[in-house]
Amino acid sequence: MEDPDYILDISGIEKIDAGAEPEASKRAGDGSGRKCIYILFDCCGCYSHIYINRNGTAYEGRCPKCLRPISVKIGEGGTNQRFFRAQ
C-alpha cells in the first residue's frame, strides 16, 4: 500500500533484520534512557515498570497502588524477557 489512510508513529520501535538480535540496552528502556522491566502486580491487578538500581544489581520498585516493594535480581547471562508477573 503506497498511501495508507493512517500513519502510526511508535517511538522506541526500530526496524531490525530478521534473525538479528537487537541489543538488550536498546529494548530495555521506557524512553527515558533508564533501563526498566514491566511487571504485572497480582496484588492490585495493575502493570507498571521498575527501574534498574544504581548498583546495576537488580530492578527495584513498588506496586503503584498498594506500594508493595519488589526487587528482581540481575543474574549472570540474564534474559531477553521484559515482562514479568509478581505474585
N, C-alpha and C positions, 0 to 999 in steps of 0.2 A: 504494500500500500504506500503510495508516494505522498499523498496529502491526507494524513489522518485527521479525524474530526476532533481530536484532543491531543494534548501534549502532556506527558507525565514526567515530572522532574522530581526525582528522589535523590536527595543529597546522600552521599556516603556509599552509593552503589557505583561500582565500576565494572566495565566490560573486561572479562578475562578470557584467555584462550581455553578451550575445552581441554581438560586434563592438567592445566596449570593450577597450582595451589597458591592462592593469594597469601601474602604474609599475614600472620596472626595479628600483628600490631595494626594493620590496616582494617581488619574486620572487628577488632575487639573494642572499639570506641563507640561513644554515643554522639559523636560530632563535636564534643567539647575538647577533644585532644587527650582526654584521660581514658585509660583502659577500664572497661567495665564488663560485667556479665549481667544477664537478665534472670530474675528469679520470680517464680510463681509462689507466693506465700499462701500455703493452705490454711493458715490460721485465720486469715481475713479474706481469702479468695481474690487477691489482687496481685498484679505484676508490678515490678519495679526493677531498677538496676542498682547494682552495688559496685563500688569502685575499688581499685587496687590500693592497698595501703602504702604508706611512704617507704616502708622497707622492701616492698615488692614481694612479700612472702605470702600474702593472702588477699582475697577480695573481702571487704568488710562493709556492713551496712545494717539497716534496720527496716522492718516492715513499715510501710508508710502509714498504716492505720493504728496498729497496736504497739508499735515501736519495739517489737521483739528483735533482739540482736541476732546477726548471723555472720559467720566467718567461714570462708571457703579457702582452704589452704591450697597453695600452688605447688604441685608436685613435679618432680623431675620427669621430663617427657611431655607432661601436660596433655591437653585435649583440644580439639578444634571446636568442641561444643560450646555454645554461648548461652543456651537456655537451660535452666535448672529448676527443680522444684524443691522447696523447703517444706518438710512435713512436720 
